[in-house]
Amino acid sequence: MATSPLTSSFLSTGGTCGTRSRDRSFLLRAPVPDSRRCPALRVRASGAEPDLSVRVNGLEMPNPFVIASGPPGTNYTVMKRAFDEGWGAVIAKTVSLDSSKVINVTPRYARLRAGSNGSAKGEIIGWENIELISDRPLETMLKEFKQLKEEYPERILIASIMEEYDKAAWQELIERVEETGVDAFEINFSCPHGMPERKMGAAVGQNCALLEEVCGWINEKATIPVWAKMTPNITDITEPARVALQTGCEGVSAINTIMSVMGIDLNTLHPEPCVEGYSTPGGYSAKAVHPIALAKVMSIAKMMKAEFRDTEKSLSGIGGVQTGGDAAEFILLGADTVQVCTGVMMHGYGLVKQLCAELKDFMRKHNFSSIDDFKGHSLQYFTTHTDLVRRQQEAIRQRKAIKKGLQSDKDWTGDGFVKETESMVSN
């Protein structure tokens, strides 16, 4: 990834790019004590109900579950439904100044099922979309943001915004959206398809020099918290995340969808989703991306812990969340909140009740009383392969580990290959 000299300077010195005019003291809280971060864990009092509430960048949420930007936050009716069902926050579908350039096609989704190509019976494990940002007039969306905040003043509404490479346009959009009373911004630096030629979406998130400049424009103008949404379509996701945080963003969200081609229909020989016989690469989401999202979030969280430990910077995890256990994994890796989009499209807004119940079950099992009690706990268990070798050799020497599986590649046999493989699987 190319970086400007200024970006390189930030990466080496840990400095910041300019200052935001707003007073950010209301966003700060005391650093989380080491006792909350492991290895020592706090436990809940016997019989006490686990508390799912979270406070992120000064925003109070009843639970960490957030509607991710996309179809589930596309208009007043569906966002109201999300609040009524109990979601902790809602991020609206991405808006820009001129919706007339946004023209969607149908069909715009394709599903990947477990099983053979074309199977209609297997479990849905992947989902691709070629959908663009909101095609509704900005004025309409602004009226609906204002109405939602009037009806739900205590609930958190976050506006997702994206603009072309133009400082005046970005700052006009920020000013107009802020006037509606939204609580925060999520900046779409990560949409993998649609209008990259206009330097929008992932075209910015993949270029640290552009990202630094645009974040500077945004943070110069915004007076509410700003989250930068990261693209996974990059070699090292920590580089743009670092730049976004150094240039004033209060948090980062990760990940957006993964660039993909869902597949080819082996009967028609056309790609999916198929529009008049043709298709285009789109964004991949749902269950199959969850392990990739966990890896990206882990990398960002480790970077943030090392470089932003004493600051109030937040992390929102996204990718394949359909159960409370999926959410717990993100939180164990350092996420403050967990976003869901495709899961809602597959299971409905009532999914939040299941997510809350299952996350509470997980907390009861481990006697955790709050989200902070286990946030980031599992980060300590990630290391290098060289260190794994050292640890295992030391354990064997101290007879603290039982020798299991093959000790060398020369020990593999053809006849016992499957059993030999199983002998080295950990789960």
Kinemage of the C-alpha trace (Angstrom):
@kinemage 1
@onewidth
@group {chain A} dominant
@subgroup {mainchain}
@vectorlist {calphas} color= white
{ca met a 1} P 0.000 0.000 0.000
{ca ala a 2} L 1.412 3.357 -0.977
{ca thr a 3} L 1.621 5.945 1.774
{ca ser a 4} L 2.381 9.627 1.669
{ca pro a 5} L 5.449 10.987 3.495
{ca leu a 6} L 3.059 12.454 6.042
{ca thr a 7} L 1.402 9.082 6.592
{ca ser a 8} L 4.785 7.411 6.958
{ca ser a 9} L 5.701 9.991 9.552
{ca phe a 10} L 2.563 9.209 11.534
{ca leu a 11} L 3.167 5.487 11.375
{ca ser a 12} L 6.666 5.925 12.774
{ca thr a 13} L 6.046 8.622 15.352
{ca gly a 14} L 2.526 7.840 16.508
{ca gly a 15} L 1.558 11.493 15.974
{ca thr a 16} L -1.799 12.796 14.854
{ca cys a 17} L -2.886 14.676 11.765
{ca gly a 18} L -4.371 17.940 12.895
{ca thr a 19} L -6.938 18.450 15.637
{ca arg a 20} L -10.685 18.435 15.606
{ca ser a 21} L -12.396 21.683 16.491
{ca arg a 22} L -14.956 20.027 18.717
{ca asp a 23} L -14.532 19.402 22.422
{ca arg a 24} L -14.190 15.624 22.704
{ca ser a 25} L -14.021 15.406 26.482
{ca phe a 26} L -17.544 13.999 26.613
{ca leu a 27} L -16.306 11.029 24.581
{ca leu a 28} L -13.609 10.007 27.019
{ca arg a 29} L -13.664 7.576 29.884
{ca ala a 30} L -10.980 6.199 32.137
{ca pro a 31} L -8.749 3.525 30.563
{ca val a 32} L -9.925 0.002 31.279
{ca pro a 33} L -7.834 -1.462 34.121
{ca asp a 34} L -5.560 -4.383 33.264
{ca ser a 35} L -7.661 -6.611 35.533
{ca arg a 36} L -10.421 -6.426 32.935
{ca arg a 37} L -8.158 -7.443 30.103
{ca cys a 38} L -6.816 -10.747 31.403
{ca pro a 39} L -5.456 -12.951 32.563
{ca ala a 40} L -7.426 -11.982 35.679
{ca leu a 41} L -11.157 -11.843 34.969
{ca arg a 42} L -13.891 -10.280 37.059
{ca val a 43} L -16.915 -12.441 37.809
{ca arg a 44} L -20.520 -11.601 38.539
{ca ala a 45} L -22.153 -11.922 41.894
{ca ser a 46} L -24.017 -15.173 42.388
{ca gly a 47} L -27.521 -14.940 40.948
{ca ala a 48} L -26.980 -11.537 39.316
{ca glu a 49} L -28.288 -11.093 35.780
{ca pro a 50} L -25.549 -10.413 33.194
{ca asp a 51} L -25.553 -6.794 32.031
{ca leu a 52} L -25.349 -6.391 28.248
{ca ser a 53} L -25.243 -2.588 28.236
{ca val a 54} L -22.214 -0.878 26.725
{ca arg a 55} L -20.842 2.649 26.629
{ca val a 56} L -18.863 3.390 23.482
{ca asn a 57} L -17.393 6.818 22.693
{ca gly a 58} L -19.906 8.336 25.100
{ca leu a 59} L -22.837 6.515 23.463
{ca glu a 60} L -25.018 4.435 25.799
{ca met a 61} L -26.491 1.255 24.291
{ca pro a 62} L -28.720 -1.358 25.996
{ca asn a 63} L -26.728 -4.135 24.324
{ca pro a 64} L -23.759 -4.413 21.936
{ca phe a 65} L -25.835 -5.511 18.937
{ca val a 66} L -25.918 -2.963 16.124
{ca ile a 67} L -27.767 -3.044 12.813
{ca ala a 68} L -24.998 -2.748 10.209
{ca ser a 69} L -25.324 -0.346 7.314
{ca gly a 70} L -27.296 -1.941 4.506
{ca pro a 71} L -30.851 -3.001 3.646
{ca pro a 72} L -31.894 -3.424 7.327
{ca gly a 73} L -31.373 0.338 7.800
{ca thr a 74} L -32.690 1.603 4.495
{ca asn a 75} L -35.695 3.673 5.622
{ca tyr a 76} L -37.696 4.951 8.587
{ca thr a 77} L -40.017 1.936 8.763
{ca val a 78} L -37.299 -0.698 9.061
{ca met a 79} L -35.088 1.351 11.406
{ca lys a 80} L -38.076 1.942 13.680
{ca arg a 81} L -38.691 -1.800 13.647
{ca ala a 82} L -35.097 -2.404 14.710
{ca phe a 83} L -35.437 -0.065 17.683
{ca asp a 84} L -38.770 -1.634 18.664
{ca glu a 85} L -37.253 -5.129 18.566
{ca gly a 86} L -34.452 -4.027 20.898
{ca trp a 87} L -31.293 -3.535 18.832
{ca gly a 88} L -28.644 -1.587 20.706
{ca ala a 89} L -28.080 0.836 17.833
{ca val a 90} L -28.901 1.271 14.165
{ca ile a 91} L -26.515 2.311 11.402
{ca ala a 92} L -28.504 3.568 8.444
{ca lys a 93} L -27.759 2.605 4.868
{ca thr a 94} L -24.982 4.753 3.411
{ca val a 95} L -26.074 8.137 2.055
{ca ser a 96} L -24.379 10.697 -0.192
{ca leu a 97} L -25.304 14.131 -1.489
{ca asp a 98} L -26.561 12.996 -4.896
{ca ser a 99} L -28.676 9.852 -4.957
{ca ser a 100} L -29.483 10.206 -8.659
{ca lys a 101} L -26.169 8.538 -9.571
{ca val a 102} L -27.159 5.435 -7.568
{ca ile a 103} L -29.051 2.973 -9.776
{ca asn a 104} L -29.526 -0.539 -8.442
{ca val a 105} L -30.326 -3.685 -10.419
{ca thr a 106} L -32.426 -6.732 -9.580
{ca pro a 107} L -31.660 -9.458 -8.760
{ca arg a 108} L -28.778 -8.129 -6.697
{ca tyr a 109} L -28.164 -11.042 -4.267
{ca ala a 110} L -26.882 -14.593 -4.622
{ca arg a 111} L -26.625 -17.324 -1.983
{ca leu a 112} L -24.030 -20.007 -1.438
{ca arg a 113} L -25.321 -23.237 0.070
{ca ala a 114} L -23.408 -26.088 1.621
{ca gly a 115} L -23.371 -28.943 -0.860
{ca ser a 116} L -22.967 -29.265 -4.599
{ca asn a 117} L -23.217 -26.416 -7.072
{ca gly a 118} L -26.827 -25.423 -7.586
{ca ser a 119} L -28.096 -27.230 -4.484
{ca ala a 120} L -31.376 -25.814 -3.212
{ca lys a 121} L -31.378 -27.814 0.005
{ca gly a 122} L -28.094 -27.104 1.757
{ca glu a 123} L -27.641 -24.608 4.574
{ca ile a 124} L -26.959 -21.044 3.423
{ca ile a 125} L -23.355 -20.319 4.367
{ca gly a 126} L -22.530 -17.408 2.058
{ca trp a 127} L -24.268 -14.383 0.599
{ca glu a 128} L -23.167 -12.035 -2.166
{ca asn a 129} L -24.596 -8.622 -2.964
{ca ile a 130} L -23.978 -6.180 -5.791
{ca glu a 131} L -26.124 -3.534 -4.103
{ca leu a 132} L -25.086 0.118 -4.075
{ca ile a 133} L -25.531 2.739 -1.363
{ca ser a 134} L -28.931 4.334 -0.714
{ca asp a 135} L -30.816 5.324 -3.844
{ca arg a 136} L -33.231 7.490 -1.860
{ca pro a 137} L -32.934 11.317 -1.969
{ca leu a 138} L -30.753 12.693 0.803
{ca glu a 139} L -33.514 15.099 1.871
{ca thr a 140} L -35.832 12.143 2.445
{ca met a 141} L -33.277 10.275 4.536
{ca leu a 142} L -32.520 13.402 6.571
{ca lys a 143} L -36.198 13.856 7.430
{ca glu a 144} L -36.395 10.234 8.533
{ca phe a 145} L -33.240 10.532 10.678
{ca lys a 146} L -34.766 13.544 12.404
{ca gln a 147} L -38.085 11.767 12.937
{ca leu a 148} L -36.388 8.721 14.413
{ca lys a 149} L -34.368 10.811 16.859
{ca glu a 150} L -37.493 12.691 17.914
{ca glu a 151} L -39.340 9.432 18.580
{ca tyr a 152} L -36.369 7.547 20.076
{ca pro a 153} L -34.219 10.240 21.724
{ca glu a 154} L -32.468 7.744 24.001
{ca arg a 155} L -31.592 5.282 21.250
{ca ile a 156} L -28.433 5.427 19.162
{ca leu a 157} L -28.792 6.263 15.470
{ca ile a 158} L -25.613 6.306 13.405
{ca ala a 159} L -25.417 7.722 9.890
{ca ser a 160} L -23.257 5.948 7.338
{ca ile a 161} L -21.922 8.420 4.793
{ca met a 162} L -19.795 8.286 1.646
{ca glu a 163} L -18.780 10.942 -0.832
{ca glu a 164} L -16.532 11.557 -3.772
{ca tyr a 165} L -12.986 12.865 -3.390
{ca asp a 166} L -14.073 16.429 -2.644
{ca lys a 167} L -13.565 18.239 0.654
{ca ala a 168} L -16.496 20.601 0.193
{ca ala a 169} L -18.860 17.719 -0.586
{ca trp a 170} L -17.741 15.701 2.438
{ca gln a 171} L -18.112 18.654 4.783
{ca glu a 172} L -21.488 19.687 3.363
{ca leu a 173} L -22.761 16.139 3.859
{ca ile a 174} L -21.487 16.043 7.437
{ca glu a 175} L -23.110 19.372 8.300
{ca arg a 176} L -26.467 18.445 6.838
{ca val a 177} L -26.589 15.020 8.453
{ca glu a 178} L -25.488 16.301 11.868
{ca glu a 179} L -28.369 18.772 11.894
{ca thr a 180} L -30.815 15.852 12.134
{ca gly a 181} L -29.501 14.899 15.575
{ca val a 182} L -27.831 11.584 14.716
{ca asp a 183} L -25.460 10.332 17.392
{ca ala a 184} L -22.411 9.370 15.331
{ca phe a 185} L -21.036 8.787 11.853
{ca glu a 186} L -19.731 5.611 10.280
{ca ile a 187} L -17.640 6.461 7.221
{ca asn a 188} L -17.936 3.983 4.376
{ca phe a 189} L -14.313 3.505 3.299
{ca ser a 190} L -14.985 -0.087 2.381
{ca cys a 191} L -17.753 -0.823 -0.132
{ca pro a 192} L -15.969 -3.221 -2.525
{ca his a 193} L -18.092 -2.482 -5.596
{ca gly a 194} L -19.722 0.496 -7.225
{ca met a 195} L -18.144 3.798 -8.310
{ca pro a 196} L -14.470 3.190 -7.441
{ca glu a 197} L -13.637 5.513 -10.336
{ca arg a 198} L -15.069 8.353 -8.214
{ca lys a 199} L -12.654 7.517 -5.362
{ca met a 200} L -15.480 6.253 -3.171
{ca gly a 201} L -15.690 3.330 -0.753
{ca ala a 202} L -12.819 0.839 -0.775
{ca ala a 203} L -10.926 3.004 -3.263
{ca val a 204} L -10.207 5.283 -0.295
{ca gly a 205} L -9.888 2.589 2.357
{ca gln a 206} L -7.207 0.807 0.324
{ca asn a 207} L -5.063 3.915 -0.068
{ca cys a 208} L -3.602 5.277 3.165
{ca ala a 209} L -2.625 8.603 1.613
{ca leu a 210} L -6.185 9.239 0.407
{ca leu a 211} L -7.611 7.924 3.657
{ca glu a 212} L -5.487 10.266 5.729
{ca glu a 213} L -6.558 13.259 3.686
{ca val a 214} L -10.270 12.436 3.687
{ca cys a 215} L -10.277 11.596 7.409
{ca gly a 216} L -8.697 14.993 7.976
{ca trp a 217} L -11.554 16.704 6.134
{ca ile a 218} L -14.148 14.712 8.050
{ca asn a 219} L -12.678 15.162 11.511
{ca glu a 220} L -12.164 18.872 10.927
{ca lys a 221} L -15.913 19.259 10.482
{ca ala a 222} L -17.660 16.565 12.526
{ca thr a 223} L -18.670 17.313 16.121
{ca ile a 224} L -19.953 13.801 16.935
{ca pro a 225} L -18.033 10.489 17.112
{ca val a 226} L -16.679 9.115 13.840
{ca trp a 227} L -16.108 5.421 13.055
{ca ala a 228} L -14.153 4.430 9.948
{ca lys a 229} L -15.417 1.239 8.313
{ca met a 230} L -12.525 -0.896 7.071
{ca thr a 231} L -12.274 -3.026 3.944
{ca pro a 232} L -10.910 -6.594 4.224
{ca asn a 233} L -9.786 -6.397 0.584
{ca ile a 234} L -6.290 -5.337 1.572
{ca thr a 235} L -3.007 -6.961 2.593
{ca asp a 236} L -2.700 -5.499 6.104
{ca ile a 237} L -5.905 -4.078 7.576
{ca thr a 238} L -4.052 -2.532 10.506
{ca glu a 239} L -2.447 0.100 8.251
{ca pro a 240} L -5.641 1.987 7.278
{ca ala a 241} L -7.115 1.384 10.748
{ca arg a 242} L -4.073 3.047 12.306
{ca val a 243} L -4.273 6.006 9.935
{ca ala a 244} L -7.998 6.502 10.626
{ca leu a 245} L -7.445 6.519 14.383
{ca gln a 246} L -4.391 8.777 14.188
{ca thr a 247} L -6.258 11.330 12.092
{ca gly a 248} L -8.992 11.722 14.675
{ca cys a 249} L -11.599 8.984 14.210
{ca glu a 250} L -12.967 7.716 17.518
{ca gly a 251} L -13.338 4.161 16.271
{ca val a 252} L -13.093 1.655 13.462
{ca ser a 253} L -15.550 -0.963 12.197
{ca ala a 254} L -14.414 -4.188 10.546
{ca ile a 255} L -15.097 -5.806 8.245
{ca asn a 256} L -17.138 -4.823 5.242
{ca thr a 257} L -17.834 -7.484 2.628
{ca ile a 258} L -15.158 -9.430 0.756
{ca met a 259} L -14.846 -9.032 -3.000
{ca ser a 260} L -16.207 -12.191 -4.583
{ca val a 261} L -17.746 -14.034 -7.502
{ca met a 262} L -20.469 -16.195 -5.998
{ca gly a 263} L -20.418 -18.858 -8.668
{ca ile a 264} L -21.468 -20.032 -12.100
{ca asp a 265} L -24.789 -21.735 -12.775
{ca leu a 266} L -23.683 -25.021 -14.372
{ca asn a 267} L -26.959 -25.322 -16.265
{ca thr a 268} L -27.026 -21.871 -17.872
{ca leu a 269} L -23.248 -21.196 -17.646
{ca his a 270} L -24.024 -17.653 -16.452
{ca pro a 271} L -22.606 -16.096 -13.251
{ca glu a 272} L -24.706 -15.298 -10.185
{ca pro a 273} L -26.406 -13.002 -9.354
{ca cys a 274} L -27.524 -12.955 -12.962
{ca val a 275} L -28.837 -9.716 -14.467
{ca glu a 276} L -29.871 -10.072 -18.109
{ca gly a 277} L -27.334 -12.874 -18.453
{ca tyr a 278} L -24.456 -10.902 -16.925
{ca ser a 279} L -23.007 -10.187 -13.483
{ca thr a 280} L -20.215 -8.277 -11.746
{ca pro a 281} L -18.039 -9.075 -8.700
{ca gly a 282} L -19.756 -8.199 -5.446
{ca gly a 283} L -19.453 -8.283 -1.668
{ca tyr a 284} L -19.376 -11.613 0.194
{ca ser a 285} L -20.949 -11.955 3.650
{ca ala a 286} L -22.732 -14.405 6.013
{ca lys a 287} L -21.444 -17.382 7.985
{ca ala a 288} L -18.560 -18.299 5.678
{ca val a 289} L -16.761 -14.967 6.199
{ca his a 290} L -16.846 -15.149 10.006
{ca pro a 291} L -13.355 -16.679 10.465
{ca ile a 292} L -11.856 -14.085 8.120
{ca ala a 293} L -13.575 -11.275 9.989
{ca leu a 294} L -12.303 -12.621 13.319
{ca ala a 295} L -8.729 -12.580 12.009
{ca lys a 296} L -9.037 -8.988 10.790
{ca val a 297} L -10.611 -7.817 14.050
{ca met a 298} L -7.921 -9.609 16.049
{ca ser a 299} L -5.195 -7.828 14.091
{ca ile a 300} L -6.794 -4.416 14.575
{ca ala a 301} L -7.427 -5.055 18.271
{ca lys a 302} L -3.804 -6.045 18.894
{ca met a 303} L -2.618 -2.905 17.122
{ca met a 304} L -5.033 -0.736 19.111
{ca lys a 305} L -3.995 -2.325 22.402
{ca ala a 306} L -0.339 -1.667 21.626
{ca glu a 307} L -0.649 1.830 20.181
{ca phe a 308} L -3.888 3.361 21.527
{ca arg a 309} L -4.141 1.693 24.942
{ca asp a 310} L -4.707 4.862 26.960
{ca thr a 311} L -7.179 6.464 24.564
{ca glu a 312} L -10.891 5.954 24.158
{ca lys a 313} L -10.846 4.347 20.734
{ca ser a 314} L -13.518 1.793 19.879
{ca leu a 315} L -13.791 -1.269 17.662
{ca ser a 316} L -16.970 -2.658 16.111
{ca gly a 317} L -16.834 -6.244 14.822
{ca ile a 318} L -18.744 -7.321 11.718
{ca gly a 319} L -18.948 -10.564 9.792
{ca gly a 320} L -21.177 -13.620 9.796
{ca val a 321} L -22.892 -13.061 13.156
{ca gln a 322} L -25.980 -15.245 13.552
{ca thr a 323} L -25.628 -16.451 17.158
{ca gly a 324} L -24.691 -15.053 20.530
{ca gly a 325} L -21.593 -17.221 20.390
{ca asp a 326} L -20.501 -15.530 17.159
{ca ala a 327} L -20.806 -12.188 18.936
{ca ala a 328} L -18.923 -13.415 22.008
{ca glu a 329} L -15.981 -14.312 19.770
{ca phe a 330} L -15.733 -10.760 18.457
{ca ile a 331} L -15.918 -9.328 21.967
{ca leu a 332} L -13.289 -11.770 23.243
{ca leu a 333} L -11.034 -10.407 20.504
{ca gly a 334} L -11.556 -6.804 21.624
{ca ala a 335} L -14.740 -5.570 19.920
{ca asp a 336} L -16.918 -3.120 21.865
{ca thr a 337} L -19.957 -3.705 19.664
{ca val a 338} L -21.043 -6.309 17.106
{ca gln a 339} L -22.836 -5.459 13.872
{ca val a 340} L -25.295 -7.622 11.944
{ca cys a 341} L -26.643 -7.126 8.415
{ca thr a 342} L -26.981 -10.361 6.424
{ca gly a 343} L -28.169 -12.183 9.554
{ca val a 344} L -31.150 -9.821 9.740
{ca met a 345} L -31.860 -10.293 6.042
{ca met a 346} L -31.965 -14.060 6.592
{ca his a 347} L -33.682 -14.254 10.004
{ca gly a 348} L -35.495 -10.950 10.595
{ca tyr a 349} L -35.223 -8.187 13.193
{ca gly a 350} L -36.322 -10.509 15.998
{ca leu a 351} L -32.885 -12.132 15.794
{ca val a 352} L -31.659 -9.640 18.387
{ca lys a 353} L -33.635 -11.398 21.126
{ca gln a 354} L -31.874 -14.672 20.354
{ca leu a 355} L -28.508 -12.924 20.225
{ca cys a 356} L -29.051 -11.310 23.622
{ca ala a 357} L -30.273 -14.532 25.216
{ca glu a 358} L -27.361 -16.569 23.882
{ca leu a 359} L -24.791 -13.968 24.851
{ca lys a 360} L -26.215 -13.918 28.379
{ca asp a 361} L -26.002 -17.716 28.484
{ca phe a 362} L -22.328 -17.470 27.559
{ca met a 363} L -21.768 -14.883 30.295
{ca arg a 364} L -23.545 -16.997 32.903
{ca lys a 365} L -21.439 -20.001 31.966
{ca his a 366} L -18.277 -18.041 32.732
{ca asn a 367} L -19.706 -15.885 35.530
{ca phe a 368} L -19.180 -12.620 33.671
{ca ser a 369} L -21.289 -9.702 34.857
{ca ser a 370} L -20.617 -7.232 32.028
{ca ile a 371} L -19.218 -6.998 28.512
{ca asp a 372} L -16.068 -5.317 29.832
{ca asp a 373} L -15.373 -8.364 31.996
{ca phe a 374} L -14.306 -10.429 28.997
{ca lys a 375} L -13.640 -7.900 26.235
{ca gly a 376} L -10.286 -8.668 24.667
{ca his a 377} L -9.583 -11.662 26.923
{ca ser a 378} L -8.595 -14.011 24.105
{ca leu a 379} L -6.073 -11.649 22.502
{ca gln a 380} L -3.410 -12.902 24.897
{ca tyr a 381} L -3.506 -16.346 23.295
{ca phe a 382} L -2.338 -15.218 19.843
{ca thr a 383} L 1.353 -15.374 19.059
{ca thr a 384} L 3.762 -16.341 16.267
{ca his a 385} L 4.380 -19.814 14.898
{ca thr a 386} L 7.972 -19.589 16.116
{ca asp a 387} L 6.688 -18.952 19.622
{ca leu a 388} L 4.273 -21.901 19.359
{ca val a 389} L 7.198 -24.172 18.546
{ca arg a 390} L 9.175 -22.803 21.499
{ca arg a 391} L 6.231 -23.215 23.873
{ca gln a 392} L 5.559 -26.792 22.808
{ca gln a 393} L 9.190 -27.815 23.029
{ca glu a 394} L 9.440 -26.290 26.483
{ca ala a 395} L 6.247 -28.023 27.610
{ca ile a 396} L 7.513 -31.374 26.381
{ca arg a 397} L 10.789 -30.850 28.175
{ca gln a 398} L 8.945 -30.107 31.396
{ca arg a 399} L 6.558 -33.032 30.812
{ca lys a 400} L 3.612 -30.649 30.954
{ca ala a 401} L 2.338 -31.777 27.582
{ca ile a 402} L 1.535 -35.223 26.300
{ca lys a 403} L 3.151 -36.019 22.976
{ca lys a 404} L 0.379 -36.279 20.466
{ca gly a 405} L 0.404 -36.916 16.768
{ca leu a 406} L 3.352 -37.177 14.437
{ca gln a 407} L 6.632 -35.581 15.350
{ca ser a 408} L 8.021 -35.247 11.820
{ca asp a 409} L 6.897 -35.272 8.191
{ca lys a 410} L 8.787 -38.545 7.697
{ca asp a 411} L 6.305 -40.327 9.983
{ca trp a 412} L 3.310 -39.995 7.630
{ca thr a 413} L 2.095 -43.277 6.114
{ca gly a 414} L -0.317 -43.955 3.297
{ca asp a 415} L -2.393 -46.550 5.124
{ca gly a 416} L -2.918 -44.574 8.318
{ca phe a 417} L -3.142 -41.117 6.772
{ca val a 418} L -6.646 -40.230 8.007
{ca lys a 419} L -5.997 -41.386 11.595
{ca glu a 420} L -2.657 -39.613 11.599
{ca thr a 421} L -4.374 -36.427 10.493
{ca glu a 422} L -7.026 -36.784 13.213
{ca ser a 423} L -4.306 -37.247 15.845
{ca met a 424} L -3.194 -33.658 15.278
{ca val a 425} L -6.590 -31.922 15.258
{ca ser a 426} L -7.354 -29.878 18.379
{ca asn a 427} L -11.153 -29.710 18.290
